[in-house]
Structures are given as structure tokens and as C-alpha cells.
Amino acid sequence: MVPTHDDFVALRNAMVKEQIFDRGIRLPHVLRAMANVPRHEFVSRELIGKAYEDSPLPIGHGQTISQPYMVALMTELACPNLLDRVLEIGTGCGYQAAVLAEVAQQVFTIEIVESLATDAEERLARLGYHNVQVRHGDGYQGCPEQAPFDAILLAAAPEKIPAPLLEQLAVGGRMVVPVGTNDQALWLIERNAVGEFKRSRIASVRFVPMTGEAQRN
């Protein structure tokens, strides 16, 4: 039996309550975004029945759509608001970009796998997320022509944080980034008024590795 629109709404609301709110995510605009974005639109037809489960799912090319809780956590840590400009590295299927588009003014997202970038751009446009700009390319150098950014999120883990991304973080901005290879940790990087960076370890995580130039530096 094919799930109906109401079925997906019920599953999404349960996801927000049980996987996100009950685990400590509290910002109303983040909860609202997670309830609004149809995660089932970002997975393959074969996996649509698992779209609202508490786990990452494969999207091809060795990449995954992140666990819903992790998407919510990273969005809350970045704390974007309706005036923020956000850079995402690792578009994947576009799910995190869609959540960010619900809570920020403009989202720039870069994907190194061309077919994923193309599919994500078409999907986001079809779903009405017109404040997202998808680019195909290596995210190591970021997007200097659009910098600085109020928030930067990485959906893939480098061994060390790319220096160009730190440079593109605005004063008062926040970067949320998984770092490491076998032993990964999620870090919150905050830039203060004199340009210094405060680093806070948030949690142990497991992300796909950042490829391209990140693996050569």
C-alpha cells in the first residue's frame, strides 16, 4: 500500500517528537523546519518506507542522507535565522539544504559529485526551495565570491578543517563540522569580534569522508 500525504505527515510529526524533541532539540524554528521538509522526497523509491527512521540512508556514490536527529542538531548549532546566509559543503540529496532553506535567507551548497548536484538542484526547485543555490564542485575552497557566511555546515568529514572555510566565516558566525577519519567528532567553531575562533567539541559522530582537495592537504 502506497503511503498517503497524511501518512507521511504523521510519520514526520512522530519523527520530530520522538527522534528530535525528545532528544533535546528545542529551537522552535528548527523543529518547524524538520516538520515541514518531506524527507521521503529525498530518498529512493526503494527506501521510501524508511524515510522517517532514525538512521542515515544510502543515496548512491558512497554517500548518505544524514540521520534526522543529526540534521536537526547541526541546524540548531548553526542557529541560522531568517537574515542569515549559509554555506553547506556536501549537498548530497539536498535534505540538509532544504532544512536550512526553511530557517535562513539564502543557502549556498556545493556538491563534488556532479549527478548528485544535478539531482539535488532539480529536487529542491521542484519542492519550492528557491533560496538555495546548488553548485557542482570541490567544497574545500568554499565560495569566496559570496563570503562571508553567517553559518557554514559540512556534511562530510575532513581530517582537518579547511583554512579557506574558516576565512569565509563571518564575525559572530558559526561553523558546524565533523572532523577526523576513524575517530570523528562534531565541532562547533565560533568566530568572535576580533576574528579569533572558539572551538567546542559536541559529540562523537560518523560521517562520510570529505573528498577532493581535502584528502590532499
BELQUIWO-V288970 format. One line per field, one symbol per residue. ss: DSSP state (@ for helix, = for strand, . for the rest). phi: phi as a letter, one per 20 degrees, with the letter a starting at -180 (. if undefined). burial: + if it has 9 or more other ideal C-beta (glycine too) atoms within 8 Angstrom, else -. Layout:
# BELQUIWO-V288970
ss->???
phi->???
burial->???
This chain:
# BELQUIWO-V288970
ss->....@@@@@@@@@@@@@@@@@@@....@@@@@@@@@..@@@@..@@@@@@......====..===..@@@@@@@@@@@......=====.....@@@@@@@@@..======..@@@@@@@@@@@@@.....=====..@@@..@@@..======..==....@@@@@.===========....========.....=========...=..@@@@@.
phi->.ffegfffffffffgffeedffdofcfgfffffffeffgffddfgfdffdgdfeafcfcnmmdcefgggffffffffflfcfdfdcdddofleoffffffffccfbcdcccfefffffffffffffeneeeddecerefgembffdfedfbccddbdefbffggfffeefgnecddbecpdfdecedddddefdnedddcfeafbcdfffdmffedd
burial->--+----+--+++++++++++---+---+++++++-+-++-++---++-+++----+-+---++++-+++++++++++-+---+++++++++++++++++++++-+++++++---++++++-+++-+-+--+-+++--++-++---+-++++++++++--++-+++-+++--++++++++---+++++++++---------+--+-++++-++++--
